[in-house]
Amino acid sequence: MKTILGFFCFSFSIIFCQSANFSYKEIAEQNIQGHAEKVATTSSLWLSDHINILRLNKYKLYLKYSQSVFFKEINGLNWVLPSFQFGLKPTDNLMVSGKFFGVHLDEESPQIIGGGLHYIAGEDQDWVISFQKSALNGVNDFRMVSTLFHIDKRFQKSFYDFFIGFGINYYVSNSYFSSIELPKKIEGDLNCLSLAIIIPYKTINLCASSQISSKNQLLQLALVKGF
């Protein structure tokens, strides 16, 4: 019971611990398109977060709370952003995931809505092929939809699991910002390498992971709970 209570206290705390600025308004006109592309690729990387299947694969419901730190600055900030998602497993080989949460920033309140399908394969059920689609709403200057295709492999060690994967994000950002230098739609692809370590601790799983791309990189700490 104490472990579960600590899990939910952690999840509550990360929702109110964030630092990011999605705005275009402080950017010089000649630099605004490049800045908008940086915001779009970093946002797409944030939305690419997914649930790693635990080694026993016995749970029907997964909850994941996480906090991500981005290495490259945008608007003078290294973004720190939370994430919440869940997964439901109707069968041993299929998981349906969803993410529905909001973040409160100084001038904006981003809202994330998304869902996905994850097929679990392999003799030891250690391969996962995923498709996710997520939307970023609630920011002042744009709205974005990101689609992720991802494949993941689990390597089981004595007291931890190691994951390595590769994903392709396709994103479309529709701008509300008025500028002759900024197209109304920015779209592109973002390839990323994912690495993760999960350590079971009592009824909670501690996770450290990274998403690495040519545009930005993130480091994530998370708690994963199976029911």
Beta strands, then each sheet from edge to edge (+ up, - down):
strand 1: 61-70
strand 2: 80-91
strand 3: 94-102
strand 4: 111-121
strand 5: 127-137
strand 6: 142-156
strand 7: 161-175
strand 8: 185-201
strand 9: 204-212
strand 10: 217-226
sheet 1: 1+ 2- 3+ 4- 5+ 6- 7+ 8- 9+ 10- 1+
end
